[in-house]
Amino acid sequence: RTAASGRAHDAHSERTRTRAGGLDMADVVPRRHAHGQGGDHWDERLRRQFANDPDNLIPVSASANRSKGARSPDQWLPDNRRYWCEYGQHWERIKQRYQLMVTLQEADALKQLLSHCPLAAHP
């Protein structure tokens, strides 16, 4: 999905963009990834809900979105290390909301990401 207009903060690069060119609305947990982690059992209503969930959509540069593809945090991370805590929390929240499987490698990567959080940000 491509943004048409507006002002957006790209957390992956930590840049604010005012032109839509080169900006995508990206899934935090990509749909192709979700499909392989339990989403293949969803009905059409839940597939549509996931695809349009505003909590799972963030503006990012088109290049970062393509670089990520359908990979999980154990396979790809945003360049912006200051975003790692929030990215891990966001990924976990979406996975839990949709009851998607988390692999051992993914769980290890999430622990590393959450270690970047201030103590008050996670239990």
VOPAGU-2260 file (C-alpha; in pm, 1 decimal, decimal comma):
REM VOPAGU-2260
SITE   aa  ch    i         X         Y         Z
SITE  ARG   A    0       0,0       0,0       0,0
SITE  THR   A    1     125,8     341,7     -88,2
SITE  ALA   A    2      38,7     662,2      97,4
SITE  ALA   A    3    -124,0     928,5    -122,0
SITE  SER   A    4     -49,0    1243,5      77,9
SITE  GLY   A    5      17,9    1390,8     420,0
SITE  ARG   A    6     297,1    1407,4     673,7
SITE  ALA   A    7     431,7    1085,3     823,0
SITE  HIS   A    8     703,2     982,5    1064,0
SITE  ASP   A    9     901,1     681,5     942,6
SITE  ALA   A   10    1008,9     508,5    1263,9
SITE  HIS   A   11    1232,4     267,9    1072,8
SITE  SER   A   12    1456,4     553,5     958,9
SITE  GLU   A   13    1349,4     817,8    1214,1
SITE  ARG   A   14    1269,1    1066,2     936,7
SITE  THR   A   15     955,1    1274,1     890,5
SITE  ARG   A   16     835,9    1274,0     533,8
SITE  THR   A   17     606,0    1533,0     380,0
SITE  ARG   A   18     587,5    1384,2      30,3
SITE  ALA   A   19     404,9    1059,6     -33,3
SITE  GLY   A   20     651,6     942,3    -296,2
SITE  GLY   A   21     868,5     663,3    -162,5
SITE  LEU   A   22     643,3     603,4     139,5
SITE  ASP   A   23     444,8     285,0     202,5
SITE  MET   A   24     188,1     185,1     460,2
SITE  ALA   A   25     353,0    -132,3     586,8
SITE  ASP   A   26     226,4    -416,7     800,0
SITE  VAL   A   27     419,9    -448,8    1126,4
SITE  VAL   A   28     347,7    -822,7    1110,0
SITE  PRO   A   29     336,8    -889,1     734,6
SITE  ARG   A   30      32,6   -1070,8     599,6
SITE  ARG   A   31     245,2   -1335,5     429,1
SITE  HIS   A   32     423,7   -1402,1     759,9
SITE  ALA   A   33      92,1   -1420,7     948,8
SITE  HIS   A   34     -40,6   -1669,2     694,5
SITE  GLY   A   35     241,3   -1911,8     777,6
SITE  GLN   A   36     197,6   -1868,0    1154,0
SITE  GLY   A   37    -170,9   -1953,3    1186,4
SITE  GLY   A   38    -341,3   -1696,9     964,6
SITE  ASP   A   39    -396,9   -1961,8     699,3
SITE  HIS   A   40    -686,4   -2086,5     918,0
SITE  TRP   A   41    -861,8   -1747,9     932,8
SITE  ASP   A   42   -1195,1   -1686,7     766,3
SITE  GLU   A   43   -1235,6   -1402,0     516,8
SITE  ARG   A   44   -1365,0   -1160,0     781,7
SITE  LEU   A   45   -1055,8   -1205,7    1001,2
SITE  ARG   A   46    -822,5   -1176,9     699,4
SITE  ARG   A   47    -981,7    -844,2     609,8
SITE  GLN   A   48    -965,5    -727,1     971,7
SITE  PHE   A   49    -592,8    -808,1     989,8
SITE  ALA   A   50    -518,6    -644,8     652,8
SITE  ASN   A   51    -690,4    -321,2     761,5
SITE  ASP   A   52    -597,2    -312,7    1131,0
SITE  PRO   A   53    -465,5      41,7    1187,2
SITE  ASP   A   54    -250,4     -85,2    1475,2
SITE  ASN   A   55     -68,5    -313,6    1230,4
SITE  LEU   A   56     -10,0     -42,7     967,1
SITE  ILE   A   57     271,4     211,0     990,3
SITE  PRO   A   58     421,9     453,0     738,5
SITE  VAL   A   59     773,4     353,1     633,9
SITE  SER   A   60    1001,1     420,5     341,5
SITE  ALA   A   61     928,3     201,5      42,0
SITE  SER   A   62    1286,9      75,1      49,3
SITE  ALA   A   63    1261,8     -34,7     415,9
SITE  ASN   A   64     930,1    -204,1     346,8
SITE  ARG   A   65    1078,0    -401,4      57,1
SITE  SER   A   66    1389,5    -483,2     257,1
SITE  LYS   A   67    1174,9    -633,1     534,2
SITE  GLY   A   68     943,4    -833,2     310,7
SITE  ALA   A   69     765,7   -1102,3     515,8
SITE  ARG   A   70    1051,0   -1150,7     762,1
SITE  SER   A   71    1017,9   -1167,8    1139,0
SITE  PRO   A   72    1240,3    -987,8    1396,1
SITE  ASP   A   73    1489,1   -1276,3    1405,2
SITE  GLN   A   74    1546,9   -1220,2    1031,9
SITE  TRP   A   75    1516,4    -841,5     993,3
SITE  LEU   A   76    1525,1    -532,2    1214,4
SITE  PRO   A   77    1473,7    -161,1    1143,0
SITE  ASP   A   78    1795,4      40,1    1110,8
SITE  ASN   A   79    1674,6     277,3    1383,0
SITE  ARG   A   80    1785,1     106,4    1706,7
SITE  ARG   A   81    1588,6     359,3    1915,1
SITE  TYR   A   82    1273,4     207,6    1764,6
SITE  TRP   A   83    1360,4    -152,7    1856,8
SITE  CYS   A   84    1172,1    -150,0    2190,2
SITE  GLU   A   85     854,5     -15,9    2032,5
SITE  TYR   A   86     892,6    -246,3    1731,1
SITE  GLY   A   87     920,3    -551,8    1959,3
SITE  GLN   A   88     621,4    -443,2    2167,1
SITE  HIS   A   89     419,0    -373,3    1854,0
SITE  TRP   A   90     509,2    -711,6    1699,8
SITE  GLU   A   91     417,6    -895,4    2021,5
SITE  ARG   A   92      86,1    -710,6    2054,5
SITE  ILE   A   93     -22,8    -797,7    1699,9
SITE  LYS   A   94      86,9   -1160,8    1735,6
SITE  GLN   A   95    -112,2   -1195,8    2058,9
SITE  ARG   A   96    -419,5   -1014,8    1926,2
SITE  TYR   A   97    -445,4   -1252,3    1630,7
SITE  GLN   A   98    -322,0   -1560,2    1818,5
SITE  LEU   A   99     -33,4   -1617,3    1577,7
SITE  MET   A  100     243,6   -1864,7    1649,6
SITE  VAL   A  101     581,4   -1730,4    1765,8
SITE  THR   A  102     885,5   -1943,4    1679,7
SITE  LEU   A  103    1167,7   -1994,9    1929,0
SITE  GLN   A  104    1400,7   -1780,8    1716,1
SITE  GLU   A  105    1140,0   -1507,2    1699,0
SITE  ALA   A  106    1083,7   -1522,7    2077,4
SITE  ASP   A  107    1459,9   -1487,6    2134,9
SITE  ALA   A  108    1472,8   -1186,8    1901,9
SITE  LEU   A  109    1176,1   -1028,6    2080,6
SITE  LYS   A  110    1352,2   -1068,6    2417,6
SITE  GLN   A  111    1651,3    -884,4    2271,4
SITE  LEU   A  112    1429,2    -608,3    2134,6
SITE  LEU   A  113    1247,7    -568,2    2466,1
SITE  SER   A  114    1583,5    -540,5    2643,6
SITE  HIS   A  115    1608,2    -199,2    2469,5
SITE  CYS   A  116    1298,0     -79,3    2656,8
SITE  PRO   A  117    1311,0     141,8    2962,3
SITE  LEU   A  118    1218,8     -63,7    3268,8
SITE  ALA   A  119     879,6     109,4    3298,3
SITE  ALA   A  120     787,8       8,1    2941,1
SITE  HIS   A  121     748,9    -364,3    3012,0
SITE  PRO   A  122     673,5    -580,2    3315,5
